[in-house]
Amino acid sequence: MAVKLIFQSSEKSNWDSTLQCYLNCNNEIYISIEDEDHEQSFIVLDRQDSIKLVKVLKTEINKMMEVNNG
């Protein structure tokens, strides 16, 4: 089953941008960011680096929660 996730900038952001994320045909995670001018950047991550990215995101989310609760 193919899944492509698309995220939009938060409403608080001054940017109109989207992030796309999916598993490519090489079994790697493909992530692209397109801004309001339709300029696109991307990165392709293998499994190990994808796991590292998730860990960093979880750490940063936990920091957000600490700031909001503290």
Gaussian input, Z-matrix of N, CA and C with variables (Angstrom, degrees):
# hf/3-21g

backbone

0 1
 N
 C     1     B1
 C     2     B2     1     A1
 N     3     B3     2     A2     1     D1
 C     4     B4     3     A3     2     D2
 C     5     B5     4     A4     3     D3
 N     6     B6     5     A5     4     D4
 C     7     B7     6     A6     5     D5
 C     8     B8     7     A7     6     D6
 N     9     B9     8     A8     7     D7
 C    10    B10     9     A9     8     D8
 C    11    B11    10    A10     9     D9
 N    12    B12    11    A11    10    D10
 C    13    B13    12    A12    11    D11
 C    14    B14    13    A13    12    D12
 N    15    B15    14    A14    13    D13
 C    16    B16    15    A15    14    D14
 C    17    B17    16    A16    15    D15
 N    18    B18    17    A17    16    D16
 C    19    B19    18    A18    17    D17
 C    20    B20    19    A19    18    D18
 N    21    B21    20    A20    19    D19
 C    22    B22    21    A21    20    D20
 C    23    B23    22    A22    21    D21
 N    24    B24    23    A23    22    D22
 C    25    B25    24    A24    23    D23
 C    26    B26    25    A25    24    D24
 N    27    B27    26    A26    25    D25
 C    28    B28    27    A27    26    D26
 C    29    B29    28    A28    27    D27
 N    30    B30    29    A29    28    D28
 C    31    B31    30    A30    29    D29
 C    32    B32    31    A31    30    D30
 N    33    B33    32    A32    31    D31
 C    34    B34    33    A33    32    D32
 C    35    B35    34    A34    33    D33
 N    36    B36    35    A35    34    D34
 C    37    B37    36    A36    35    D35
 C    38    B38    37    A37    36    D36
 N    39    B39    38    A38    37    D37
 C    40    B40    39    A39    38    D38
 C    41    B41    40    A40    39    D39
 N    42    B42    41    A41    40    D40
 C    43    B43    42    A42    41    D41
 C    44    B44    43    A43    42    D42
 N    45    B45    44    A44    43    D43
 C    46    B46    45    A45    44    D44
 C    47    B47    46    A46    45    D45
 N    48    B48    47    A47    46    D46
 C    49    B49    48    A48    47    D47
 C    50    B50    49    A49    48    D48
 N    51    B51    50    A50    49    D49
 C    52    B52    51    A51    50    D50
 C    53    B53    52    A52    51    D51
 N    54    B54    53    A53    52    D52
 C    55    B55    54    A54    53    D53
 C    56    B56    55    A55    54    D54
 N    57    B57    56    A56    55    D55
 C    58    B58    57    A57    56    D56
 C    59    B59    58    A58    57    D57
 N    60    B60    59    A59    58    D58
 C    61    B61    60    A60    59    D59
 C    62    B62    61    A61    60    D60
 N    63    B63    62    A62    61    D61
 C    64    B64    63    A63    62    D62
 C    65    B65    64    A64    63    D63
 N    66    B66    65    A65    64    D64
 C    67    B67    66    A66    65    D65
 C    68    B68    67    A67    66    D66
 N    69    B69    68    A68    67    D67
 C    70    B70    69    A69    68    D68
 C    71    B71    70    A70    69    D69
 N    72    B72    71    A71    70    D70
 C    73    B73    72    A72    71    D71
 C    74    B74    73    A73    72    D72
 N    75    B75    74    A74    73    D73
 C    76    B76    75    A75    74    D74
 C    77    B77    76    A76    75    D75
 N    78    B78    77    A77    76    D76
 C    79    B79    78    A78    77    D77
 C    80    B80    79    A79    78    D78
 N    81    B81    80    A80    79    D79
 C    82    B82    81    A81    80    D80
 C    83    B83    82    A82    81    D81
 N    84    B84    83    A83    82    D82
 C    85    B85    84    A84    83    D83
 C    86    B86    85    A85    84    D84
 N    87    B87    86    A86    85    D85
 C    88    B88    87    A87    86    D86
 C    89    B89    88    A88    87    D87
 N    90    B90    89    A89    88    D88
 C    91    B91    90    A90    89    D89
 C    92    B92    91    A91    90    D90
 N    93    B93    92    A92    91    D91
 C    94    B94    93    A93    92    D92
 C    95    B95    94    A94    93    D93
 N    96    B96    95    A95    94    D94
 C    97    B97    96    A96    95    D95
 C    98    B98    97    A97    96    D96
 N    99    B99    98    A98    97    D97
 C   100   B100    99    A99    98    D98
 C   101   B101   100   A100    99    D99
 N   102   B102   101   A101   100   D100
 C   103   B103   102   A102   101   D101
 C   104   B104   103   A103   102   D102
 N   105   B105   104   A104   103   D103
 C   106   B106   105   A105   104   D104
 C   107   B107   106   A106   105   D105
 N   108   B108   107   A107   106   D106
 C   109   B109   108   A108   107   D107
 C   110   B110   109   A109   108   D108
 N   111   B111   110   A110   109   D109
 C   112   B112   111   A111   110   D110
 C   113   B113   112   A112   111   D111
 N   114   B114   113   A113   112   D112
 C   115   B115   114   A114   113   D113
 C   116   B116   115   A115   114   D114
 N   117   B117   116   A116   115   D115
 C   118   B118   117   A117   116   D116
 C   119   B119   118   A118   117   D117
 N   120   B120   119   A119   118   D118
 C   121   B121   120   A120   119   D119
 C   122   B122   121   A121   120   D120
 N   123   B123   122   A122   121   D121
 C   124   B124   123   A123   122   D122
 C   125   B125   124   A124   123   D123
 N   126   B126   125   A125   124   D124
 C   127   B127   126   A126   125   D125
 C   128   B128   127   A127   126   D126
 N   129   B129   128   A128   127   D127
 C   130   B130   129   A129   128   D128
 C   131   B131   130   A130   129   D129
 N   132   B132   131   A131   130   D130
 C   133   B133   132   A132   131   D131
 C   134   B134   133   A133   132   D132
 N   135   B135   134   A134   133   D133
 C   136   B136   135   A135   134   D134
 C   137   B137   136   A136   135   D135
 N   138   B138   137   A137   136   D136
 C   139   B139   138   A138   137   D137
 C   140   B140   139   A139   138   D138
 N   141   B141   140   A140   139   D139
 C   142   B142   141   A141   140   D140
 C   143   B143   142   A142   141   D141
 N   144   B144   143   A143   142   D142
 C   145   B145   144   A144   143   D143
 C   146   B146   145   A145   144   D144
 N   147   B147   146   A146   145   D145
 C   148   B148   147   A147   146   D146
 C   149   B149   148   A148   147   D147
 N   150   B150   149   A149   148   D148
 C   151   B151   150   A150   149   D149
 C   152   B152   151   A151   150   D150
 N   153   B153   152   A152   151   D151
 C   154   B154   153   A153   152   D152
 C   155   B155   154   A154   153   D153
 N   156   B156   155   A155   154   D154
 C   157   B157   156   A156   155   D155
 C   158   B158   157   A157   156   D156
 N   159   B159   158   A158   157   D157
 C   160   B160   159   A159   158   D158
 C   161   B161   160   A160   159   D159
 N   162   B162   161   A161   160   D160
 C   163   B163   162   A162   161   D161
 C   164   B164   163   A163   162   D162
 N   165   B165   164   A164   163   D163
 C   166   B166   165   A165   164   D164
 C   167   B167   166   A166   165   D165
 N   168   B168   167   A167   166   D166
 C   169   B169   168   A168   167   D167
 C   170   B170   169   A169   168   D168
 N   171   B171   170   A170   169   D169
 C   172   B172   171   A171   170   D170
 C   173   B173   172   A172   171   D171
 N   174   B174   173   A173   172   D172
 C   175   B175   174   A174   173   D173
 C   176   B176   175   A175   174   D174
 N   177   B177   176   A176   175   D175
 C   178   B178   177   A177   176   D176
 C   179   B179   178   A178   177   D177
 N   180   B180   179   A179   178   D178
 C   181   B181   180   A180   179   D179
 C   182   B182   181   A181   180   D180
 N   183   B183   182   A182   181   D181
 C   184   B184   183   A183   182   D182
 C   185   B185   184   A184   183   D183
 N   186   B186   185   A185   184   D184
 C   187   B187   186   A186   185   D185
 C   188   B188   187   A187   186   D186
 N   189   B189   188   A188   187   D187
 C   190   B190   189   A189   188   D188
 C   191   B191   190   A190   189   D189
 N   192   B192   191   A191   190   D190
 C   193   B193   192   A192   191   D191
 C   194   B194   193   A193   192   D192
 N   195   B195   194   A194   193   D193
 C   196   B196   195   A195   194   D194
 C   197   B197   196   A196   195   D195
 N   198   B198   197   A197   196   D196
 C   199   B199   198   A198   197   D197
 C   200   B200   199   A199   198   D198
 N   201   B201   200   A200   199   D199
 C   202   B202   201   A201   200   D200
 C   203   B203   202   A202   201   D201
 N   204   B204   203   A203   202   D202
 C   205   B205   204   A204   203   D203
 C   206   B206   205   A205   204   D204
 N   207   B207   206   A206   205   D205
 C   208   B208   207   A207   206   D206
 C   209   B209   208   A208   207   D207

   B1=1.4431
   B2=1.5282
   B3=1.2922
   B4=1.4624
   B5=1.5196
   B6=1.3282
   B7=1.4618
   B8=1.5161
   B9=1.3167
   B10=1.4597
   B11=1.5190
   B12=1.3226
   B13=1.4571
   B14=1.5193
   B15=1.3200
   B16=1.4566
   B17=1.5214
   B18=1.3220
   B19=1.4592
   B20=1.5204
   B21=1.3286
   B22=1.4499
   B23=1.5211
   B24=1.3300
   B25=1.4635
   B26=1.5210
   B27=1.3197
   B28=1.4559
   B29=1.5177
   B30=1.2996
   B31=1.4640
   B32=1.5261
   B33=1.3380
   B34=1.4614
   B35=1.5250
   B36=1.3042
   B37=1.4672
   B38=1.5208
   B39=1.3153
   B40=1.4601
   B41=1.5212
   B42=1.3299
   B43=1.4554
   B44=1.5163
   B45=1.3040
   B46=1.4517
   B47=1.5173
   B48=1.3110
   B49=1.4547
   B50=1.5275
   B51=1.3315
   B52=1.4548
   B53=1.5225
   B54=1.3177
   B55=1.4538
   B56=1.5176
   B57=1.3210
   B58=1.4582
   B59=1.5230
   B60=1.3078
   B61=1.4596
   B62=1.5228
   B63=1.3341
   B64=1.4658
   B65=1.5226
   B66=1.3126
   B67=1.4578
   B68=1.5243
   B69=1.3241
   B70=1.4584
   B71=1.5293
   B72=1.3222
   B73=1.4644
   B74=1.5361
   B75=1.3284
   B76=1.4689
   B77=1.5194
   B78=1.3446
   B79=1.4608
   B80=1.5324
   B81=1.3385
   B82=1.4551
   B83=1.5295
   B84=1.3191
   B85=1.4568
   B86=1.5290
   B87=1.3155
   B88=1.4592
   B89=1.5214
   B90=1.3311
   B91=1.4635
   B92=1.5209
   B93=1.3310
   B94=1.4621
   B95=1.5172
   B96=1.3254
   B97=1.4630
   B98=1.5185
   B99=1.3247
   B100=1.4592
   B101=1.5204
   B102=1.3387
   B103=1.4602
   B104=1.5283
   B105=1.3188
   B106=1.4623
   B107=1.5221
   B108=1.3181
   B109=1.4622
   B110=1.5316
   B111=1.3156
   B112=1.4697
   B113=1.5230
   B114=1.3236
   B115=1.4632
   B116=1.5246
   B117=1.3208
   B118=1.4475
   B119=1.5236
   B120=1.3198
   B121=1.4602
   B122=1.5234
   B123=1.3028
   B124=1.4588
   B125=1.5239
   B126=1.3258
   B127=1.4578
   B128=1.5249
   B129=1.3120
   B130=1.4551
   B131=1.5250
   B132=1.3346
   B133=1.4666
   B134=1.5221
   B135=1.3254
   B136=1.4579
   B137=1.5298
   B138=1.3031
   B139=1.4665
   B140=1.5292
   B141=1.3159
   B142=1.4680
   B143=1.5234
   B144=1.3211
   B145=1.4599
   B146=1.5239
   B147=1.3243
   B148=1.4668
   B149=1.5235
   B150=1.3178
   B151=1.4635
   B152=1.5227
   B153=1.3324
   B154=1.4683
   B155=1.5261
   B156=1.3179
   B157=1.4671
   B158=1.5229
   B159=1.3168
   B160=1.4696
   B161=1.5225
   B162=1.3065
   B163=1.4681
   B164=1.5222
   B165=1.3308
   B166=1.4635
   B167=1.5295
   B168=1.3217
   B169=1.4636
   B170=1.5251
   B171=1.3314
   B172=1.4722
   B173=1.5228
   B174=1.3254
   B175=1.4639
   B176=1.5184
   B177=1.3253
   B178=1.4641
   B179=1.5345
   B180=1.3263
   B181=1.4679
   B182=1.5187
   B183=1.3209
   B184=1.4612
   B185=1.5300
   B186=1.3299
   B187=1.4652
   B188=1.5223
   B189=1.3264
   B190=1.4703
   B191=1.5240
   B192=1.3222
   B193=1.4630
   B194=1.5187
   B195=1.3517
   B196=1.4682
   B197=1.5270
   B198=1.3174
   B199=1.4687
   B200=1.5285
   B201=1.3256
   B202=1.4627
   B203=1.5238
   B204=1.3299
   B205=1.4646
   B206=1.5225
   B207=1.3267
   B208=1.4624
   B209=1.4532
   A1=108.69
   A2=116.78
   A3=121.64
   A4=109.68
   A5=115.20
   A6=120.94
   A7=108.29
   A8=115.55
   A9=121.12
   A10=106.39
   A11=116.64
   A12=121.27
   A13=109.10
   A14=116.06
   A15=121.33
   A16=108.58
   A17=115.96
   A18=122.38
   A19=108.40
   A20=116.78
   A21=121.64
   A22=108.90
   A23=115.96
   A24=120.82
   A25=110.02
   A26=115.54
   A27=119.65
   A28=110.52
   A29=115.85
   A30=120.59
   A31=111.24
   A32=117.24
   A33=121.63
   A34=112.16
   A35=116.20
   A36=121.01
   A37=110.89
   A38=115.76
   A39=121.26
   A40=111.62
   A41=117.02
   A42=122.11
   A43=110.20
   A44=116.18
   A45=121.93
   A46=106.68
   A47=116.15
   A48=120.06
   A49=110.14
   A50=115.35
   A51=121.12
   A52=109.37
   A53=114.86
   A54=122.63
   A55=107.09
   A56=116.83
   A57=121.90
   A58=108.26
   A59=115.03
   A60=119.90
   A61=109.50
   A62=115.94
   A63=119.05
   A64=110.57
   A65=114.68
   A66=122.67
   A67=107.79
   A68=117.89
   A69=119.78
   A70=111.10
   A71=115.75
   A72=120.84
   A73=112.90
   A74=117.16
   A75=121.04
   A76=112.28
   A77=116.19
   A78=122.33
   A79=111.80
   A80=115.66
   A81=123.08
   A82=108.22
   A83=115.20
   A84=120.12
   A85=108.36
   A86=115.37
   A87=122.59
   A88=107.50
   A89=117.02
   A90=122.43
   A91=107.58
   A92=115.27
   A93=118.85
   A94=109.27
   A95=115.12
   A96=122.29
   A97=107.11
   A98=114.52
   A99=120.95
   A100=107.99
   A101=116.51
   A102=119.71
   A103=110.90
   A104=114.90
   A105=120.86
   A106=113.22
   A107=117.45
   A108=121.43
   A109=111.34
   A110=116.35
   A111=124.16
   A112=112.80
   A113=115.27
   A114=119.22
   A115=107.12
   A116=116.55
   A117=120.69
   A118=111.35
   A119=114.89
   A120=122.82
   A121=106.74
   A122=116.03
   A123=117.90
   A124=110.80
   A125=113.23
   A126=121.35
   A127=107.19
   A128=116.20
   A129=122.36
   A130=106.89
   A131=115.75
   A132=120.71
   A133=110.99
   A134=115.59
   A135=118.89
   A136=108.92
   A137=116.64
   A138=121.03
   A139=111.90
   A140=116.72
   A141=121.00
   A142=111.50
   A143=117.55
   A144=120.35
   A145=111.97
   A146=117.00
   A147=120.46
   A148=110.66
   A149=116.41
   A150=121.09
   A151=110.49
   A152=117.26
   A153=120.87
   A154=110.82
   A155=116.26
   A156=120.69
   A157=110.38
   A158=117.07
   A159=120.69
   A160=110.52
   A161=118.01
   A162=121.43
   A163=111.36
   A164=116.37
   A165=120.09
   A166=109.79
   A167=117.55
   A168=120.60
   A169=111.49
   A170=117.40
   A171=120.30
   A172=111.16
   A173=116.82
   A174=120.86
   A175=110.38
   A176=117.32
   A177=120.90
   A178=111.66
   A179=117.52
   A180=121.08
   A181=109.92
   A182=117.62
   A183=120.85
   A184=111.01
   A185=117.06
   A186=120.19
   A187=110.49
   A188=117.35
   A189=121.43
   A190=110.35
   A191=115.41
   A192=120.24
   A193=110.98
   A194=116.60
   A195=120.77
   A196=111.01
   A197=116.65
   A198=121.38
   A199=110.00
   A200=116.84
   A201=120.75
   A202=112.88
   A203=117.59
   A204=121.07
   A205=112.59
   A206=116.56
   A207=119.95
   A208=115.20
   D1=127.66
   D2=179.58
   D3=-93.93
   D4=132.63
   D5=178.91
   D6=-132.03
   D7=132.81
   D8=173.84
   D9=-123.23
   D10=119.40
   D11=177.86
   D12=-95.14
   D13=135.90
   D14=177.73
   D15=-124.65
   D16=124.34
   D17=178.87
   D18=-113.33
   D19=143.75
   D20=175.93
   D21=-109.07
   D22=155.70
   D23=177.07
   D24=-55.58
   D25=150.77
   D26=177.59
   D27=-64.33
   D28=157.22
   D29=179.84
   D30=-64.68
   D31=-24.37
   D32=179.60
   D33=-76.64
   D34=-16.83
   D35=-176.78
   D36=-76.97
   D37=148.70
   D38=174.43
   D39=-86.81
   D40=0.23
   D41=-176.73
   D42=-103.52
   D43=143.45
   D44=171.68
   D45=-107.62
   D46=95.01
   D47=-175.81
   D48=-140.94
   D49=161.36
   D50=178.14
   D51=-130.65
   D52=151.23
   D53=175.44
   D54=-120.43
   D55=128.98
   D56=176.74
   D57=-113.24
   D58=142.37
   D59=-177.81
   D60=-143.08
   D61=128.30
   D62=176.88
   D63=-161.34
   D64=166.32
   D65=177.01
   D66=-85.89
   D67=123.26
   D68=-178.37
   D69=-87.97
   D70=-178.83
   D71=-175.80
   D72=-69.64
   D73=-13.20
   D74=177.56
   D75=-95.66
   D76=13.11
   D77=-179.83
   D78=62.62
   D79=38.82
   D80=177.31
   D81=-123.57
   D82=157.05
   D83=177.83
   D84=-86.41
   D85=124.10
   D86=178.62
   D87=-105.10
   D88=125.78
   D89=179.49
   D90=-127.13
   D91=126.42
   D92=176.54
   D93=-128.13
   D94=149.87
   D95=176.16
   D96=-126.49
   D97=127.49
   D98=178.87
   D99=-120.60
   D100=130.66
   D101=-178.23
   D102=-96.65
   D103=-178.06
   D104=-175.35
   D105=-63.42
   D106=-21.30
   D107=176.89
   D108=-90.42
   D109=7.27
   D110=179.24
   D111=65.95
   D112=26.13
   D113=172.69
   D114=-86.69
   D115=135.46
   D116=-173.28
   D117=-120.67
   D118=138.34
   D119=171.83
   D120=-124.76
   D121=152.05
   D122=179.32
   D123=-148.77
   D124=163.18
   D125=174.63
   D126=-144.67
   D127=147.46
   D128=178.01
   D129=-120.69
   D130=124.97
   D131=-175.34
   D132=-118.11
   D133=139.40
   D134=172.62
   D135=-79.37
   D136=179.49
   D137=-175.21
   D138=-59.51
   D139=-46.68
   D140=-177.37
   D141=-61.52
   D142=-45.60
   D143=-179.97
   D144=-70.85
   D145=-31.40
   D146=175.60
   D147=-63.35
   D148=-40.81
   D149=177.89
   D150=-64.61
   D151=-40.98
   D152=176.97
   D153=-61.01
   D154=-42.36
   D155=179.46
   D156=-61.50
   D157=-43.78
   D158=178.83
   D159=-60.88
   D160=-42.10
   D161=179.08
   D162=-62.35
   D163=-42.72
   D164=179.05
   D165=-65.10
   D166=-43.74
   D167=178.36
   D168=-60.88
   D169=-42.56
   D170=177.97
   D171=-61.79
   D172=-41.65
   D173=178.47
   D174=-61.26
   D175=-45.99
   D176=-179.23
   D177=-67.02
   D178=-36.68
   D179=176.30
   D180=-64.08
   D181=-41.36
   D182=177.54
   D183=-62.55
   D184=-37.86
   D185=176.37
   D186=-63.03
   D187=-39.58
   D188=177.12
   D189=-59.70
   D190=-43.39
   D191=-178.91
   D192=-64.87
   D193=-39.13
   D194=178.98
   D195=-64.00
   D196=-41.77
   D197=179.40
   D198=-64.91
   D199=-42.46
   D200=-178.78
   D201=-71.53
   D202=-27.02
   D203=-179.33
   D204=-94.27
   D205=-13.12
   D206=-172.90
   D207=-101.33

